Amino acid sequence: MECRECQAGLEHCHGTLTRHWLHRSECTDEGCTGPELLPHTFVIDCDAVGCDCTHIATVDASAAVAI
């Protein structure tokens, strides 16, 4: 059984795109061709999976404002 996008021959990805603040976005599907937003149905921010780059970005921004 195929999804609608597969049946229609549309470009899409079955994985979840994780958007990072400090790094390139990454997908959970090993066969994914790229980190673009449009082919992904599921997109999350990295802090939802325990990544600490959001915290680092916030600390760096706070330090820059203090200077």
mmCIF file as Biopython writes it, N, C-alpha, C and O atoms, coordinates in Angstrom:
data_model
#
loop_
_atom_site.group_PDB
_atom_site.id
_atom_site.type_symbol
_atom_site.label_atom_id
_atom_site.label_alt_id
_atom_site.label_comp_id
_atom_site.label_asym_id
_atom_site.label_entity_id
_atom_site.label_seq_id
_atom_site.pdbx_PDB_ins_code
_atom_site.Cartn_x
_atom_site.Cartn_y
_atom_site.Cartn_z
_atom_site.occupancy
_atom_site.B_iso_or_equiv
_atom_site.auth_seq_id
_atom_site.auth_asym_id
_atom_site.pdbx_PDB_model_num
ATOM 1   N N  . MET A ? 1  ? 0.845  -1.181 0.000  1.0 0.0 1  A 1 
ATOM 2   C CA . MET A ? 1  ? 0.000  0.000  0.000  1.0 0.0 1  A 1 
ATOM 3   C C  . MET A ? 1  ? 0.889  1.243  0.000  1.0 0.0 1  A 1 
ATOM 4   O O  . MET A ? 1  ? 1.869  1.318  0.742  1.0 0.0 1  A 1 
ATOM 5   N N  . GLU A ? 2  ? 0.543  2.189  -0.820 1.0 0.0 2  A 1 
ATOM 6   C CA . GLU A ? 2  ? 1.314  3.427  -0.944 1.0 0.0 2  A 1 
ATOM 7   C C  . GLU A ? 2  ? 0.500  4.611  -0.448 1.0 0.0 2  A 1 
ATOM 8   O O  . GLU A ? 2  ? -0.731 4.581  -0.447 1.0 0.0 2  A 1 
ATOM 9   N N  . CYS A ? 3  ? 1.213  5.662  -0.022 1.0 0.0 3  A 1 
ATOM 10  C CA . CYS A ? 3  ? 0.535  6.894  0.378  1.0 0.0 3  A 1 
ATOM 11  C C  . CYS A ? 3  ? 0.057  7.639  -0.875 1.0 0.0 3  A 1 
ATOM 12  O O  . CYS A ? 3  ? 0.423  7.278  -1.993 1.0 0.0 3  A 1 
ATOM 13  N N  . ARG A ? 4  ? -0.743 8.653  -0.685 1.0 0.0 4  A 1 
ATOM 14  C CA . ARG A ? 4  ? -1.293 9.421  -1.816 1.0 0.0 4  A 1 
ATOM 15  C C  . ARG A ? 4  ? -0.212 10.060 -2.664 1.0 0.0 4  A 1 
ATOM 16  O O  . ARG A ? 4  ? -0.296 10.069 -3.892 1.0 0.0 4  A 1 
ATOM 17  N N  . GLU A ? 5  ? 0.814  10.600 -1.996 1.0 0.0 5  A 1 
ATOM 18  C CA . GLU A ? 5  ? 1.899  11.246 -2.732 1.0 0.0 5  A 1 
ATOM 19  C C  . GLU A ? 5  ? 2.674  10.235 -3.572 1.0 0.0 5  A 1 
ATOM 20  O O  . GLU A ? 5  ? 3.070  10.539 -4.697 1.0 0.0 5  A 1 
ATOM 21  N N  . CYS A ? 6  ? 2.894  9.030  -3.032 1.0 0.0 6  A 1 
ATOM 22  C CA . CYS A ? 6  ? 3.565  7.976  -3.794 1.0 0.0 6  A 1 
ATOM 23  C C  . CYS A ? 6  ? 2.723  7.591  -5.012 1.0 0.0 6  A 1 
ATOM 24  O O  . CYS A ? 6  ? 3.248  7.457  -6.117 1.0 0.0 6  A 1 
ATOM 25  N N  . GLN A ? 7  ? 1.432  7.415  -4.807 1.0 0.0 7  A 1 
ATOM 26  C CA . GLN A ? 7  ? 0.538  7.046  -5.902 1.0 0.0 7  A 1 
ATOM 27  C C  . GLN A ? 7  ? 0.511  8.108  -6.994 1.0 0.0 7  A 1 
ATOM 28  O O  . GLN A ? 7  ? 0.420  7.782  -8.177 1.0 0.0 7  A 1 
ATOM 29  N N  . ALA A ? 8  ? 0.591  9.378  -6.600 1.0 0.0 8  A 1 
ATOM 30  C CA . ALA A ? 8  ? 0.539  10.484 -7.563 1.0 0.0 8  A 1 
ATOM 31  C C  . ALA A ? 8  ? 1.906  10.795 -8.174 1.0 0.0 8  A 1 
ATOM 32  O O  . ALA A ? 8  ? 1.992  11.589 -9.111 1.0 0.0 8  A 1 
ATOM 33  N N  . GLY A ? 9  ? 2.981  10.181 -7.657 1.0 0.0 9  A 1 
ATOM 34  C CA . GLY A ? 9  ? 4.320  10.437 -8.173 1.0 0.0 9  A 1 
ATOM 35  C C  . GLY A ? 9  ? 4.887  11.780 -7.746 1.0 0.0 9  A 1 
ATOM 36  O O  . GLY A ? 9  ? 5.761  12.324 -8.421 1.0 0.0 9  A 1 
ATOM 37  N N  . LEU A ? 10 ? 4.400  12.324 -6.631 1.0 0.0 10 A 1 
ATOM 38  C CA . LEU A ? 10 ? 4.860  13.624 -6.147 1.0 0.0 10 A 1 
ATOM 39  C C  . LEU A ? 10 ? 6.100  13.477 -5.280 1.0 0.0 10 A 1 
ATOM 40  O O  . LEU A ? 10 ? 6.267  12.479 -4.580 1.0 0.0 10 A 1 
ATOM 41  N N  . GLU A ? 11 ? 6.973  14.488 -5.336 1.0 0.0 11 A 1 
ATOM 42  C CA . GLU A ? 11 ? 8.154  14.492 -4.475 1.0 0.0 11 A 1 
ATOM 43  C C  . GLU A ? 11 ? 7.713  14.710 -3.030 1.0 0.0 11 A 1 
ATOM 44  O O  . GLU A ? 11 ? 6.983  15.656 -2.733 1.0 0.0 11 A 1 
ATOM 45  N N  . HIS A ? 12 ? 8.160  13.832 -2.138 1.0 0.0 12 A 1 
ATOM 46  C CA . HIS A ? 12 ? 7.811  13.947 -0.726 1.0 0.0 12 A 1 
ATOM 47  C C  . HIS A ? 12 ? 8.737  13.051 0.084  1.0 0.0 12 A 1 
ATOM 48  O O  . HIS A ? 12 ? 9.531  12.293 -0.474 1.0 0.0 12 A 1 
ATOM 49  N N  . CYS A ? 13 ? 8.628  13.145 1.392  1.0 0.0 13 A 1 
ATOM 50  C CA . CYS A ? 13 ? 9.461  12.346 2.279  1.0 0.0 13 A 1 
ATOM 51  C C  . CYS A ? 13 ? 8.594  11.784 3.398  1.0 0.0 13 A 1 
ATOM 52  O O  . CYS A ? 13 ? 7.707  12.471 3.904  1.0 0.0 13 A 1 
ATOM 53  N N  . HIS A ? 14 ? 8.845  10.547 3.783  1.0 0.0 14 A 1 
ATOM 54  C CA . HIS A ? 14 ? 8.093  9.908  4.854  1.0 0.0 14 A 1 
ATOM 55  C C  . HIS A ? 14 ? 8.721  10.145 6.225  1.0 0.0 14 A 1 
ATOM 56  O O  . HIS A ? 14 ? 8.152  9.745  7.241  1.0 0.0 14 A 1 
ATOM 57  N N  . GLY A ? 15 ? 9.866  10.781 6.264  1.0 0.0 15 A 1 
ATOM 58  C CA . GLY A ? 15 ? 10.554 11.034 7.526  1.0 0.0 15 A 1 
ATOM 59  C C  . GLY A ? 15 ? 10.095 12.320 8.186  1.0 0.0 15 A 1 
ATOM 60  O O  . GLY A ? 15 ? 9.238  13.035 7.665  1.0 0.0 15 A 1 
ATOM 61  N N  . THR A ? 16 ? 10.678 12.600 9.339  1.0 0.0 16 A 1 
ATOM 62  C CA . THR A ? 16 ? 10.408 13.830 10.076 1.0 0.0 16 A 1 
ATOM 63  C C  . THR A ? 16 ? 11.623 14.740 9.968  1.0 0.0 16 A 1 
ATOM 64  O O  . THR A ? 16 ? 12.748 14.323 10.248 1.0 0.0 16 A 1 
ATOM 65  N N  . LEU A ? 17 ? 11.392 15.974 9.564  1.0 0.0 17 A 1 
ATOM 66  C CA . LEU A ? 17 ? 12.468 16.958 9.444  1.0 0.0 17 A 1 
ATOM 67  C C  . LEU A ? 17 ? 12.669 17.624 10.804 1.0 0.0 17 A 1 
ATOM 68  O O  . LEU A ? 17 ? 11.728 18.157 11.391 1.0 0.0 17 A 1 
ATOM 69  N N  . THR A ? 18 ? 13.899 17.586 11.292 1.0 0.0 18 A 1 
ATOM 70  C CA . THR A ? 18 ? 14.244 18.252 12.548 1.0 0.0 18 A 1 
ATOM 71  C C  . THR A ? 18 ? 14.995 19.525 12.213 1.0 0.0 18 A 1 
ATOM 72  O O  . THR A ? 18 ? 16.073 19.483 11.619 1.0 0.0 18 A 1 
ATOM 73  N N  . ARG A ? 19 ? 14.420 20.666 12.598 1.0 0.0 19 A 1 
ATOM 74  C CA . ARG A ? 19 ? 15.051 21.966 12.319 1.0 0.0 19 A 1 
ATOM 75  C C  . ARG A ? 19 ? 15.920 22.361 13.508 1.0 0.0 19 A 1 
ATOM 76  O O  . ARG A ? 19 ? 15.454 22.425 14.645 1.0 0.0 19 A 1 
ATOM 77  N N  . HIS A ? 20 ? 17.194 22.623 13.219 1.0 0.0 20 A 1 
ATOM 78  C CA . HIS A ? 20 ? 18.148 23.038 14.250 1.0 0.0 20 A 1 
ATOM 79  C C  . HIS A ? 20 ? 18.391 24.537 14.154 1.0 0.0 20 A 1 
ATOM 80  O O  . HIS A ? 20 ? 18.306 25.119 13.072 1.0 0.0 20 A 1 
ATOM 81  N N  . TRP A ? 21 ? 18.692 25.158 15.285 1.0 0.0 21 A 1 
ATOM 82  C CA . TRP A ? 21 ? 19.023 26.590 15.324 1.0 0.0 21 A 1 
ATOM 83  C C  . TRP A ? 21 ? 20.432 26.846 14.820 1.0 0.0 21 A 1 
ATOM 84  O O  . TRP A ? 21 ? 20.682 27.841 14.140 1.0 0.0 21 A 1 
ATOM 85  N N  . LEU A ? 22 ? 21.358 25.945 15.153 1.0 0.0 22 A 1 
ATOM 86  C CA . LEU A ? 22 ? 22.771 26.184 14.836 1.0 0.0 22 A 1 
ATOM 87  C C  . LEU A ? 22 ? 23.331 25.278 13.753 1.0 0.0 22 A 1 
ATOM 88  O O  . LEU A ? 22 ? 24.456 25.485 13.299 1.0 0.0 22 A 1 
ATOM 89  N N  . HIS A ? 23 ? 22.563 24.275 13.329 1.0 0.0 23 A 1 
ATOM 90  C CA . HIS A ? 23 ? 23.064 23.306 12.363 1.0 0.0 23 A 1 
ATOM 91  C C  . HIS A ? 23 ? 22.064 23.148 11.226 1.0 0.0 23 A 1 
ATOM 92  O O  . HIS A ? 23 ? 20.941 23.647 11.293 1.0 0.0 23 A 1 
ATOM 93  N N  . ARG A ? 24 ? 22.482 22.461 10.203 1.0 0.0 24 A 1 
ATOM 94  C CA . ARG A ? 24 ? 21.614 22.159 9.071  1.0 0.0 24 A 1 
ATOM 95  C C  . ARG A ? 24 ? 20.480 21.232 9.530  1.0 0.0 24 A 1 
ATOM 96  O O  . ARG A ? 24 ? 20.685 20.357 10.372 1.0 0.0 24 A 1 
ATOM 97  N N  . SER A ? 25 ? 19.313 21.429 8.981  1.0 0.0 25 A 1 
ATOM 98  C CA . SER A ? 25 ? 18.188 20.553 9.293  1.0 0.0 25 A 1 
ATOM 99  C C  . SER A ? 25 ? 18.518 19.127 8.875  1.0 0.0 25 A 1 
ATOM 100 O O  . SER A ? 25 ? 19.289 18.897 7.944  1.0 0.0 25 A 1 
ATOM 101 N N  . GLU A ? 26 ? 17.914 18.170 9.585  1.0 0.0 26 A 1 
ATOM 102 C CA . GLU A ? 26 ? 18.162 16.775 9.256  1.0 0.0 26 A 1 
ATOM 103 C C  . GLU A ? 26 ? 16.848 16.001 9.265  1.0 0.0 26 A 1 
ATOM 104 O O  . GLU A ? 26 ? 15.887 16.385 9.931  1.0 0.0 26 A 1 
ATOM 105 N N  . CYS A ? 27 ? 16.827 14.907 8.515  1.0 0.0 27 A 1 
ATOM 106 C CA . CYS A ? 27 ? 15.619 14.104 8.377  1.0 0.0 27 A 1 
ATOM 107 C C  . CYS A ? 27 ? 15.864 12.720 8.976  1.0 0.0 27 A 1 
ATOM 108 O O  . CYS A ? 27 ? 16.986 12.214 8.966  1.0 0.0 27 A 1 
ATOM 109 N N  . THR A ? 28 ? 14.796 12.119 9.497  1.0 0.0 28 A 1 
ATOM 110 C CA . THR A ? 28 ? 14.901 10.790 10.092 1.0 0.0 28 A 1 
ATOM 111 C C  . THR A ? 28 ? 14.909 9.683  9.041  1.0 0.0 28 A 1 
ATOM 112 O O  . THR A ? 28 ? 15.257 8.543  9.350  1.0 0.0 28 A 1 
ATOM 113 N N  . ASP A ? 29 ? 14.532 10.003 7.807  1.0 0.0 29 A 1 
ATOM 114 C CA . ASP A ? 29 ? 14.498 9.004  6.730  1.0 0.0 29 A 1 
ATOM 115 C C  . ASP A ? 29 ? 15.859 8.949  6.048  1.0 0.0 29 A 1 
ATOM 116 O O  . ASP A ? 29 ? 16.326 9.953  5.510  1.0 0.0 29 A 1 
ATOM 117 N N  . GLU A ? 30 ? 16.495 7.787  6.068  1.0 0.0 30 A 1 
ATOM 118 C CA . GLU A ? 30 ? 17.825 7.643  5.474  1.0 0.0 30 A 1 
ATOM 119 C C  . GLU A ? 30 ? 17.826 7.910  3.977  1.0 0.0 30 A 1 
ATOM 120 O O  . GLU A ? 30 ? 18.852 8.313  3.429  1.0 0.0 30 A 1 
ATOM 121 N N  . GLY A ? 31 ? 16.711 7.696  3.308  1.0 0.0 31 A 1 
ATOM 122 C CA . GLY A ? 31 ? 16.635 7.903  1.873  1.0 0.0 31 A 1 
ATOM 123 C C  . GLY A ? 31 ? 16.248 9.306  1.467  1.0 0.0 31 A 1 
ATOM 124 O O  . GLY A ? 31 ? 16.030 9.568  0.284  1.0 0.0 31 A 1 
ATOM 125 N N  . CYS A ? 32 ? 16.157 10.213 2.423  1.0 0.0 32 A 1 
ATOM 126 C CA . CYS A ? 32 ? 15.755 11.591 2.145  1.0 0.0 32 A 1 
ATOM 127 C C  . CYS A ? 32 ? 16.812 12.276 1.284  1.0 0.0 32 A 1 
ATOM 128 O O  . CYS A ? 32 ? 18.013 12.119 1.508  1.0 0.0 32 A 1 
ATOM 129 N N  . THR A ? 33 ? 16.347 13.035 0.298  1.0 0.0 33 A 1 
ATOM 130 C CA . THR A ? 33 ? 17.285 13.671 -0.630 1.0 0.0 33 A 1 
ATOM 131 C C  . THR A ? 33 ? 17.775 15.037 -0.163 1.0 0.0 33 A 1 
ATOM 132 O O  . THR A ? 33 ? 18.750 15.545 -0.716 1.0 0.0 33 A 1 
ATOM 133 N N  . GLY A ? 34 ? 17.137 15.649 0.831  1.0 0.0 34 A 1 
ATOM 134 C CA . GLY A ? 34 ? 17.593 16.953 1.285  1.0 0.0 34 A 1 
ATOM 135 C C  . GLY A ? 34 ? 16.755 17.511 2.412  1.0 0.0 34 A 1 
ATOM 136 O O  . GLY A ? 34 ? 15.651 17.031 2.669  1.0 0.0 34 A 1 
ATOM 137 N N  . PRO A ? 35 ? 17.272 18.520 3.085  1.0 0.0 35 A 1 
ATOM 138 C CA . PRO A ? 35 ? 16.598 19.076 4.259  1.0 0.0 35 A 1 
ATOM 139 C C  . PRO A ? 35 ? 15.586 20.179 3.940  1.0 0.0 35 A 1 
ATOM 140 O O  . PRO A ? 35 ? 15.276 20.990 4.812  1.0 0.0 35 A 1 
ATOM 141 N N  . GLU A ? 36 ? 15.068 20.226 2.717  1.0 0.0 36 A 1 
ATOM 142 C CA . GLU A ? 36 ? 14.111 21.267 2.380  1.0 0.0 36 A 1 
ATOM 143 C C  . GLU A ? 36 ? 12.800 21.027 3.140  1.0 0.0 36 A 1 
ATOM 144 O O  . GLU A ? 36 ? 12.455 19.887 3.453  1.0 0.0 36 A 1 
ATOM 145 N N  . LEU A ? 37 ? 12.098 22.082 3.422  1.0 0.0 37 A 1 
ATOM 146 C CA . LEU A ? 37 ? 10.880 22.009 4.224  1.0 0.0 37 A 1 
ATOM 147 C C  . LEU A ? 37 ? 9.697  21.424 3.463  1.0 0.0 37 A 1 
ATOM 148 O O  . LEU A ? 37 ? 8.953  20.620 4.025  1.0 0.0 37 A 1 
ATOM 149 N N  . LEU A ? 38 ? 9.501  21.799 2.212  1.0 0.0 38 A 1 
ATOM 150 C CA . LEU A ? 38 ? 8.284  21.445 1.481  1.0 0.0 38 A 1 
ATOM 151 C C  . LEU A ? 38 ? 8.009  19.956 1.319  1.0 0.0 38 A 1 
ATOM 152 O O  . LEU A ? 38 ? 6.850  19.566 1.461  1.0 0.0 38 A 1 
ATOM 153 N N  . PRO A ? 39 ? 8.984  19.090 1.033  1.0 0.0 39 A 1 
ATOM 154 C CA . PRO A ? 39 ? 8.632  17.678 0.851  1.0 0.0 39 A 1 
ATOM 155 C C  . PRO A ? 39 ? 8.296  16.944 2.147  1.0 0.0 39 A 1 
ATOM 156 O O  . PRO A ? 39 ? 7.925  15.771 2.107  1.0 0.0 39 A 1 
ATOM 157 N N  . HIS A ? 40 ? 8.419  17.603 3.284  1.0 0.0 40 A 1 
ATOM 158 C CA . HIS A ? 40 ? 8.194  16.947 4.570  1.0 0.0 40 A 1 
ATOM 159 C C  . HIS A ? 40 ? 6.829  17.302 5.155  1.0 0.0 40 A 1 
ATOM 160 O O  . HIS A ? 40 ? 6.470  18.474 5.271  1.0 0.0 40 A 1 
ATOM 161 N N  . THR A ? 41 ? 6.083  16.268 5.518  1.0 0.0 41 A 1 
ATOM 162 C CA . THR A ? 41 ? 4.795  16.464 6.169  1.0 0.0 41 A 1 
ATOM 163 C C  . THR A ? 41 ? 5.003  16.769 7.649  1.0 0.0 41 A 1 
ATOM 164 O O  . THR A ? 41 ? 4.284  17.578 8.235  1.0 0.0 41 A 1 
ATOM 165 N N  . PHE A ? 42 ? 5.990  16.115 8.238  1.0 0.0 42 A 1 
ATOM 166 C CA . PHE A ? 42 ? 6.244  16.266 9.667  1.0 0.0 42 A 1 
ATOM 167 C C  . PHE A ? 42 ? 7.535  17.055 9.887  1.0 0.0 42 A 1 
ATOM 168 O O  . PHE A ? 42 ? 8.598  16.673 9.400  1.0 0.0 42 A 1 
ATOM 169 N N  . VAL A ? 43 ? 7.427  18.163 10.629 1.0 0.0 43 A 1 
ATOM 170 C CA . VAL A ? 43 ? 8.568  19.034 10.915 1.0 0.0 43 A 1 
ATOM 171 C C  . VAL A ? 43 ? 8.532  19.387 12.391 1.0 0.0 43 A 1 
ATOM 172 O O  . VAL A ? 43 ? 7.492  19.789 12.914 1.0 0.0 43 A 1 
ATOM 173 N N  . ILE A ? 44 ? 9.672  19.238 13.067 1.0 0.0 44 A 1 
ATOM 174 C CA . ILE A ? 44 ? 9.758  19.599 14.485 1.0 0.0 44 A 1 
ATOM 175 C C  . ILE A ? 44 ? 10.993 20.461 14.712 1.0 0.0 44 A 1 
ATOM 176 O O  . ILE A ? 44 ? 11.937 20.428 13.922 1.0 0.0 44 A 1 
ATOM 177 N N  . ASP A ? 45 ? 10.981 21.232 15.793 1.0 0.0 45 A 1 
ATOM 178 C CA . ASP A ? 45 ? 12.173 21.968 16.214 1.0 0.0 45 A 1 
ATOM 179 C C  . ASP A ? 45 ? 13.024 21.043 17.063 1.0 0.0 45 A 1 
ATOM 180 O O  . ASP A ? 45 ? 12.500 20.160 17.742 1.0 0.0 45 A 1 
ATOM 181 N N  . CYS A ? 46 ? 14.313 21.237 17.030 1.0 0.0 46 A 1 
ATOM 182 C CA . CYS A ? 46 ? 15.244 20.315 17.677 1.0 0.0 46 A 1 
ATOM 183 C C  . CYS A ? 46 ? 15.068 20.219 19.190 1.0 0.0 46 A 1 
ATOM 184 O O  . CYS A ? 46 ? 15.376 19.183 19.781 1.0 0.0 46 A 1 
ATOM 185 N N  . ASP A ? 47 ? 14.582 21.274 19.819 1.0 0.0 47 A 1 
ATOM 186 C CA . ASP A ? 47 ? 14.413 21.203 21.274 1.0 0.0 47 A 1 
ATOM 187 C C  . ASP A ? 47 ? 13.342 20.187 21.671 1.0 0.0 47 A 1 
ATOM 188 O O  . ASP A ? 47 ? 13.305 19.756 22.823 1.0 0.0 47 A 1 
ATOM 189 N N  . ALA A ? 48 ? 12.475 19.800 20.741 1.0 0.0 48 A 1 
ATOM 190 C CA . ALA A ? 48 ? 11.454 18.790 21.024 1.0 0.0 48 A 1 
ATOM 191 C C  . ALA A ? 48 ? 12.068 17.405 21.214 1.0 0.0 48 A 1 
ATOM 192 O O  . ALA A ? 48 ? 11.446 16.527 21.812 1.0 0.0 48 A 1 
ATOM 193 N N  . VAL A ? 49 ? 13.288 17.206 20.706 1.0 0.0 49 A 1 
ATOM 194 C CA . VAL A ? 49 ? 13.952 15.915 20.850 1.0 0.0 49 A 1 
ATOM 195 C C  . VAL A ? 49 ? 15.169 16.004 21.772 1.0 0.0 49 A 1 
ATOM 196 O O  . VAL A ? 49 ? 16.007 15.102 21.791 1.0 0.0 49 A 1 
ATOM 197 N N  . GLY A ? 50 ? 15.260 17.085 22.527 1.0 0.0 50 A 1 
ATOM 198 C CA . GLY A ? 50 ? 16.316 17.209 23.526 1.0 0.0 50 A 1 
ATOM 199 C C  . GLY A ? 50 ? 17.633 17.774 23.028 1.0 0.0 50 A 1 
ATOM 200 O O  . GLY A ? 50 ? 18.643 17.670 23.724 1.0 0.0 50 A 1 
ATOM 201 N N  . CYS A ? 51 ? 17.651 18.361 21.857 1.0 0.0 51 A 1 
ATOM 202 C CA . CYS A ? 51 ? 18.878 18.967 21.345 1.0 0.0 51 A 1 
ATOM 203 C C  . CYS A ? 51 ? 19.153 20.254 22.123 1.0 0.0 51 A 1 
ATOM 204 O O  . CYS A ? 51 ? 18.223 20.984 22.466 1.0 0.0 51 A 1 
ATOM 205 N N  . ASP A ? 52 ? 20.408 20.527 22.398 1.0 0.0 52 A 1 
ATOM 206 C CA . ASP A ? 52 ? 20.729 21.703 23.199 1.0 0.0 52 A 1 
ATOM 207 C C  . ASP A ? 52 ? 21.169 22.905 22.366 1.0 0.0 52 A 1 
ATOM 208 O O  . ASP A ? 52 ? 21.588 23.910 22.941 1.0 0.0 52 A 1 
ATOM 209 N N  . CYS A ? 53 ? 21.093 22.842 21.043 1.0 0.0 53 A 1 
ATOM 210 C CA . CYS A ? 53 ? 21.563 23.989 20.257 1.0 0.0 53 A 1 
ATOM 211 C C  . CYS A ? 53 ? 20.645 25.199 20.434 1.0 0.0 53 A 1 
ATOM 212 O O  . CYS A ? 53 ? 21.099 26.326 20.236 1.0 0.0 53 A 1 
ATOM 213 N N  . THR A ? 54 ? 19.387 25.013 20.794 1.0 0.0 54 A 1 
ATOM 214 C CA . THR A ? 54 ? 18.507 26.146 21.088 1.0 0.0 54 A 1 
ATOM 215 C C  . THR A ? 54 ? 19.021 26.891 22.313 1.0 0.0 54 A 1 
ATOM 216 O O  . THR A ? 54 ? 19.051 28.121 22.329 1.0 0.0 54 A 1 
ATOM 217 N N  . HIS A ? 55 ? 19.420 26.153 23.324 1.0 0.0 55 A 1 
ATOM 218 C CA . HIS A ? 55 ? 19.948 26.743 24.550 1.0 0.0 55 A 1 
ATOM 219 C C  . HIS A ? 55 ? 21.244 27.498 24.258 1.0 0.0 55 A 1 
ATOM 220 O O  . HIS A ? 55 ? 21.441 28.605 24.759 1.0 0.0 55 A 1 
ATOM 221 N N  . ILE A ? 56 ? 22.113 26.918 23.466 1.0 0.0 56 A 1 
ATOM 222 C CA . ILE A ? 56 ? 23.389 27.553 23.129 1.0 0.0 56 A 1 
ATOM 223 C C  . ILE A ? 56 ? 23.140 28.837 22.342 1.0 0.0 56 A 1 
ATOM 224 O O  . ILE A ? 56 ? 23.790 29.852 22.590 1.0 0.0 56 A 1 
ATOM 225 N N  . ALA A ? 57 ? 22.196 28.796 21.385 1.0 0.0 57 A 1 
ATOM 226 C CA . ALA A ? 57 ? 21.880 29.988 20.589 1.0 0.0 57 A 1 
ATOM 227 C C  . ALA A ? 57 ? 21.328 31.097 21.469 1.0 0.0 57 A 1 
ATOM 228 O O  . ALA A ? 57 ? 21.654 32.265 21.259 1.0 0.0 57 A 1 
ATOM 229 N N  . THR A ? 58 ? 20.505 30.760 22.446 1.0 0.0 58 A 1 
ATOM 230 C CA . THR A ? 58 ? 19.935 31.750 23.352 1.0 0.0 58 A 1 
ATOM 231 C C  . THR A ? 58 ? 21.016 32.371 24.224 1.0 0.0 58 A 1 
ATOM 232 O O  . THR A ? 58 ? 21.024 33.585 24.428 1.0 0.0 58 A 1 
ATOM 233 N N  . VAL A ? 59 ? 21.927 31.556 24.741 1.0 0.0 59 A 1 
ATOM 234 C CA . VAL A ? 59 ? 23.026 32.052 25.574 1.0 0.0 59 A 1 
ATOM 235 C C  . VAL A ? 59 ? 23.930 32.959 24.749 1.0 0.0 59 A 1 
ATOM 236 O O  . VAL A ? 59 ? 24.335 34.016 25.233 1.0 0.0 59 A 1 
ATOM 237 N N  . ASP A ? 60 ? 24.256 32.575 23.517 1.0 0.0 60 A 1 
ATOM 238 C CA . ASP A ? 60 ? 25.102 33.403 22.654 1.0 0.0 60 A 1 
ATOM 239 C C  . ASP A ? 60 ? 24.431 34.735 22.343 1.0 0.0 60 A 1 
ATOM 240 O O  . ASP A ? 60 ? 25.102 35.767 22.326 1.0 0.0 60 A 1 
ATOM 241 N N  . ALA A ? 61 ? 23.133 34.739 22.099 1.0 0.0 61 A 1 
ATOM 242 C CA . ALA A ? 61 ? 22.409 35.975 21.796 1.0 0.0 61 A 1 
ATOM 243 C C  . ALA A ? 61 ? 22.379 36.873 23.028 1.0 0.0 61 A 1 
ATOM 244 O O  . ALA A ? 61 ? 22.524 38.090 22.907 1.0 0.0 61 A 1 
ATOM 245 N N  . SER A ? 62 ? 22.195 36.298 24.199 1.0 0.0 62 A 1 
ATOM 246 C CA . SER A ? 62 ? 22.185 37.082 25.430 1.0 0.0 62 A 1 
ATOM 247 C C  . SER A ? 62 ? 23.532 37.722 25.687 1.0 0.0 62 A 1 
ATOM 248 O O  . SER A ? 62 ? 23.603 38.863 26.144 1.0 0.0 62 A 1 
ATOM 249 N N  . ALA A ? 63 ? 24.593 37.004 25.400 1.0 0.0 63 A 1 
ATOM 250 C CA . ALA A ? 63 ? 25.945 37.530 25.584 1.0 0.0 63 A 1 
ATOM 251 C C  . ALA A ? 63 ? 26.215 38.672 24.621 1.0 0.0 63 A 1 
ATOM 252 O O  . ALA A ? 63 ? 26.877 39.646 24.981 1.0 0.0 63 A 1 
ATOM 253 N N  . ALA A ? 64 ? 25.714 38.562 23.408 1.0 0.0 64 A 1 
ATOM 254 C CA . ALA A ? 64 ? 25.925 39.621 22.416 1.0 0.0 64 A 1 
ATOM 255 C C  . ALA A ? 64 ? 25.183 40.882 22.796 1.0 0.0 64 A 1 
ATOM 256 O O  . ALA A ? 64 ? 25.678 41.982 22.552 1.0 0.0 64 A 1 
ATOM 257 N N  . VAL A ? 65 ? 23.999 40.751 23.390 1.0 0.0 65 A 1 
ATOM 258 C CA . VAL A ? 65 ? 23.225 41.915 23.819 1.0 0.0 65 A 1 
ATOM 259 C C  . VAL A ? 65 ? 23.912 42.598 25.003 1.0 0.0 65 A 1 
ATOM 260 O O  . VAL A ? 65 ? 23.859 43.821 25.127 1.0 0.0 65 A 1 
ATOM 261 N N  . ALA A ? 66 ? 24.551 41.821 25.864 1.0 0.0 66 A 1 
ATOM 262 C CA . ALA A ? 66 ? 25.198 42.362 27.059 1.0 0.0 66 A 1 
ATOM 263 C C  . ALA A ? 66 ? 26.445 43.174 26.712 1.0 0.0 66 A 1 
ATOM 264 O O  . ALA A ? 66 ? 26.879 44.015 27.499 1.0 0.0 66 A 1 
ATOM 265 N N  . ILE A ? 67 ? 27.010 42.929 25.557 1.0 0.0 67 A 1 
ATOM 266 C CA . ILE A ? 67 ? 28.259 43.612 25.173 1.0 0.0 67 A 1 
ATOM 267 C C  . ILE A ? 67 ? 27.989 44.966 24.696 1.0 0.0 67 A 1 
ATOM 268 O O  . ILE A ? 67 ? 28.917 45.688 24.330 1.0 0.0 67 A 1 
#
